Amino acid sequence: MARIIVVDPFDYVVFGGTGDLARRKLFPALYHRDFDNQLPETARIIGVARRDETTESYRADVEDAIRASLPEGDIDGEALGRFLSRVVYVRADGTSDDGWDELSRVLDERRECIRVFYLATASNLFGPICHRIKSHGLITDKTRLVLEKPIGHDLESSRAINEAVGQDFPEDRIYRIDHYLGKETVQNLMALRFANVLFEPLWNAAHIDHVQITVAETLGLAERARYYDQAGALRDMVQNHMLQMLCLVAMEPPTCIWADAVRDEKLKVLRALKPIAGRAASNVTVRGQYRAGAADGHAVPGYQQELGPGTPTSQTETFVALKLEIDNWRWAGTPFYLRTGKRLPSRVSEIVVTFRPIPHSIFSRDAGPVVPNRLVIRLQPDEGIKLWLMIKDRGPGGMRLRNVPLDMTFREAFGQRNPDAYERLLLDVVRGNQTLFMRRDEVEAAWRWIDPILEAWDANKEGVKPYTAGSWGPSASIALIERDGRTWYEEDS
Ligand code: BG6
């Protein structure tokens, strides 16, 4: 059974309180923690936005959002009522002083408790909102700031934002969220590597042939056309989620699990990424955009159609595959292949570590091929870990070899609901634990590596390659890995 420790009293102030993220992720996550009795009696959630609402109408809206985001079985009338009674609405504008006196009044009722400002807004508002938080005297000794990704759209803009925010908040009060770090299986990666003796001696280029990281989604643009068309898959997924996962796979063992010990090691990985720039980018990166096809069994329009009639032809990528190398002793000679995309055949996120082949086979040809071992860490769906091993097939007929998985599906092993990443992260902020949050230098190091790829793409006239919705991306993505004599992992392969 999970251990429930009630956190200290807090006020959670959510800017962008009527937005998509707050409705789909933040409120349902806080509701779940409340349902599990982890919130103290006096905890409050204060939604802030520009819309004209009263606390009463806002509570109704939050209730709708929670009911729409969670399965019916997760909703308990009494717990939901208790949660909604914690919710308060304040109308205020991040770009002017409008409404800030009211926010100060509401917060000043409780200056002694932990205060969290969660900025679920566009990142160009982070600086202006922080300045107002400070100039209205709202920063107490126990105040923390949460910033949603993406922070900027390139190195320069992310530096400017970090600089602006840094004028009002010191780094040890800033929590840059990457919700992939809150996923159970991503954290399990650290447990797997550093709480077992088995893997670490083999965790290097001498024993690992290559690593694949795939994050595939069946979703298309949903309601986020404006944001997404400015961003694209490289900025939206690779710069943050995928590079963070890569860091946890590739980093050296930190001396302890404290925030800076872990973040120092991740930073070293980001700094060791071999640059991809200029013409070389077209050999090791593939970008695609989906055309009409099928998703989840339904016909779906193409990206350009989703953007709407009259929109200029977009070159935004909805798919990226790339091969990267880490220039250090541990990983020289072991490529990492990353791919992510929207409107792919299934929703699956996994990290696949393929070990090197055995040096010599003692078996005859009749025994069948000896397949290299693979460790598959699956984030979603069906979170779990599979270690593919060669064994002897059962029964008579001589020595015949078979590749089978040692399979640990967490749902079967633990039988509990798998908490959403935000549940963990939102309360880590209250606890003051920064381990699963990105430090400024990490975010900037990631942009420093991403920027030359974006520049190379801009300079390349070829543009994005089309793929049919419901396929695994452009065929160039398959060629990218097959050129090296390898294939993308497919379940039960
Ligand atoms: C977000 C991206 O950060 O992560 C989205 O902006 C993406 O485009 C989402 O859909 C994926 O998260 P998850 O938890 O559903 O895998």
Residues whose N, C-alpha, C, O or C-beta is under 5 A from the ligand:
A	BS01	BG6	D236
